[in-house]
C-alpha cells in the first residue's frame, strides 16, 4: 500500500499540473468505487463542472479541493496510483495485440505511461485542457469520495487520523506525549493511523532499523533515548523517501508513471536473507500481527 512518501509524491505532482483545471466528464468500469454515493450518476453530479483549486495529502488520502467548496478524496489502497496523461480507447481485438484486453491505451508509444503497471485504468477524469487524470488499480480496492468540504473532512477517514509526522508542529514533546499510557508492540504502534498518520509496513521497518530497535519491543519498555531516535528517524527517513519519490516494488508509480527510487536505498524491508549493511548479519523476517517485520537480529536486539 502506498505510504506517506508515495502519496506525498503523487499529490505534489498532481497539484503542479491540475490547478485551475475543470473536470468535464468521467469514465469508469468499476462504479463500486463510489461507496458514499448512490451510483455513478450521483457521483458525476457532485464532480462534473468543478474546478480543481489545489491538491494536498492527509495521511494516505489525496484531497482535491474543488470549486463550490467540494473535496474529492481518493485513497489508493493496495495497488492504486494516479496518472496524468492522454489515453485512447482500445478497440483492437487482434490476437497477440500488444494492448489486448485493455480498455484504454496511451496515445503515444513509449514513455513511462506504457509501463505494464500503468495499464489497469479503472477510472478517468477528463479535464478541460484535453488531459486526463486516470486511476490505475489492478485490484480495484481504491476509495473515491466527493462531497462538500465539511462532510468529507468530518469522515472517519480524515477525522480519526493521528498527527502528521512531518508537520513542523509535530515536535518531540508532542511525540513523547503520544506514548504516555500507550501499550503495544512498537512496529504495530507506528503503523496505527490513529496514532501517527502515513507510516506503513515499509517505513516502520526502515525507521526501526535506523533506530536500532527490534520491531517486537513493547512501547512500555522503551527508554527516552530510544523514543528520541525513533522520532529523529521518522522525520529523516520519510523526508529521504520523498526526495527519492517513494518506493516501487510492484504497483506504485508517480503521477507521470515513473518508479520511485527509495527501493534502491532501503536497509531491511524485503531484504530477508541479505546481509545487514551495518553489521553483515543476515536480515530476518517475523510476523507481527498479520504483517511482516524485517530486522537485523544483532543491530536490533529484543
N, C-alpha and C positions, 0 to 999 in steps of 0.2 A: 504494500500500500504506500503511495506517495506520502512522505512526511513533510515536516515544515520546510526544509530546503527545496524540495521538489515543487511544492505548492507555491512557495515564495517566488521561485524562478519563473513558474508559469504565470502567476498573477502580475509580476513586474513586466514580463514580455507582453502580456495582453494589454496592460494599462498604456504602454507606449503606443500601441498600434490601434487601439479601439476607441480612444477618447473622441467623443462627439460623432461617432458613427451610429446610424439608426438601424434598428432591426426591422427588415421589411417583410420577412416571412420565415417559416421554419419547415423542416422536413424531419421525420423520424420513422424508423421501422420498429420502435420499441416504446410505445406510449406508457408502459409501466413505469418509466422514469418519473412521471408526473404524479407522484403519490399524494401530494397536497391538493390536487385538482380533480375535478370530476372526470375529465377526459382531456384529450389533446386539444380540442377546440377551446375548452375553458382556459387551458394554459396559454394558447395562442392569443386569446383576447387580452390576457394580462401583459403580454410582452411585445406584440407586433405594434410598430409605430413608436416605440420607446427609444430614446437616445441614451447611449452609454456615456455616463459622465466620468466615471473612474472605476478602476478595478483594484481590489485590495484583498487581503487574506485575514482570516481569523481562525486560528488553529489549523486544521487541514481543509477548511472550507474556502472556496473562492467566492468573493462577493462582488457582483457587478451592480454598482449604484446607477440607477436609471432615472430618466426624467419622470415627472409626476410622482416623485418620492417613492419609487418602487425599487426593490432589490431582487436580482436574480442570484440565487445561491446554487452553486454546484460543488458537490463533494465527489471526488474522483474514485473513492473506494479502492478496490483491489487493483484494477487494471486500466482505469481510465486516464486519458490525458487530452488536453485541449490543443487544437492546432489552428493556425491561421493560414489560409491559402485559397486555392481555387480548385474545384473538382468538377467533373462532369459525370453524368450517369453512364454506367457501363451497360451497353445493350448487346455486347458480343456474346454469342452462345457457342462459339467455336471451341471444340475440344483442344486442350493444350494452350489456350489463350493465356497470356501472362496474368491477366487480371480476372480470370474466370471465377465466378462465384461472388465477386464483389459488386455492390450496387453503385459505388462511386469510385472514381479513379482520378488521380491528379491530372490537371490539364497539360502539364509539362512533364516530359520524360526526364528521369534523372533527378538528383537533388534529394534532400532528406525526407520529403513527403512520400517518396516511393519506398522508404524503409518498410519491410514487411510488417513491423509492429505498428505502423500508422494506417493500416488498411481496414481496420474494423470500424468504419464510420457508421454510427448509430443515430446521430442527431446533428443537424446542421442549422445554424442561424445565418440567414442571408442578410448581408449588410448593404447599405445604400451606396457604397463605393465600389461594388462589384466583388468584394472579397467575401469569404465565408469563414465562420467560426465553427469548427467541427469537433465533435466528441468521438474519439476512437476508444472503444471499450469492448474488448473481446468477450468478457464475461457478463456484461450488461448489469453490473452492480451499482453503477453511479447513481447519485441522487440529484434531482433537478427541481428546484422550487422557485416560485416567483410570487411576489405579493408586496403590499405596502411595507415600508421600512419598519414600522412599529411591530407589525406581525412577524416578519422574518427575524428581526433582532431579538425578539422575545421567545423564539422557538427554543426548545431544549438543546438543539444542535449548536446554538450560539450562547444562550444564557448560562448554561451549565459548564462552560469551558473554564479551565483554570487560567492563570495568568500567562501572558506571552513571554517566553524566556528571553527574547531579545529586546524587549521593551526597556528603554532607559530607566523607567521607574521600577523595574524589577531588580531591586538591589539585593545584596547578600542578606541584609536584615530581613527583608520580606521573604526571601528564600528560606532562611532559617526558621522563620515563624511557621511556615507550612509544615515543618517536621515536628512541631510541638504536639505531643499526644498522638502522633501518626504511627501506625503499626503496619507491618507488611514486609515483603521482600523488595529490595531496592530496585531490581530490574522491573518488576510489575508496577511499583510506585511511579517510576519515571515515565512509564507508558500510559499511566492513568490520565486521560484527557481532562478529567475534572480536577486534577492535582496541578499539572503543568500541561499546557496545550502544545501539540505539534510534534512531540517526540514519540517515535515508534520503535520497532524492533532493530532497525539498522543502527540508529544513532544512540540508543540506550547501550547497545553493546560497545560501540566505539567510545562513548563517554566514560563508561566504567573501566574499560581497558586503560584509557589515559589516566584515570584517577587511581588505578591500581586497587580496585575494589571488586571483590567477587560478586557476580550477579545474584547469588542466592543469600547474600548477607541481609540480616534483618535491619531495618532502618532504626529500630530502637537502640541498637548497639553501635551505631556509627558515632565516631568521635567528631569534634568540631573541625579538626584539621581535614578530616575526610569529607565533610559537608562542604568545606571551602573548596576542596579540589573538584568535587562534583559540580559545584556552581561555576567555577572557573572554566571547566572543560565543556559544560553545556554551551556557554556563550562562545567560547573559542572554536569548538568543533562545528557548531551549526553555522557560524559565520564562514568558516572554511568551506563547508559543503555548499553554501550558497554561491561563493565565489567560483566553485567548480561546477555550478549549475546542476547540483543534485547527483543522485546515484542511479545508474541504469544497469540492471541485471537482465531484465527481460522487457517489460512493457513500457516503463516510464520513458517519455521523451518530452522535451521542452516545447514551447508554442510554435517553434519553427520545425519541429520534428526531429531535433538532434538529441543525441545521447548526452547524459550527464557524465562528468569525469571523476566524481568522487570515488567511484568503484576502483579506480586505479590506485588510490591512496589509502583505502580502508586498512585498518590494522587487524581486526579479528572477524568481522561479520562475514559469514560464509567462507571462512578460511580454515575450517576444521581439517586437521591433519597436516597443515603447513606450519613451518617454524615461526615462532613469535619473533617479530622484528626487533624486540628489545632484549630477549634473553636466549632465543634459539630453541626453546622447548616447544613441543607440538601443541598447537591450539586444539582445545577440546570443545565439545558441544554437549549441553544438557537441556532437558525440558524444564521450563518453569511455567506452571500452568499449562496452557496449550501452545506456548511459544518456545522457540529455540533460543538458547543463550550461548554465545560463543565467548571463550575467555582463555586466558593463559593460566595454567594451574600454579605456576611459580610466581608470576608478577601479581596475580590476583588470588591470594590465599583466602580460604574460608575463615 
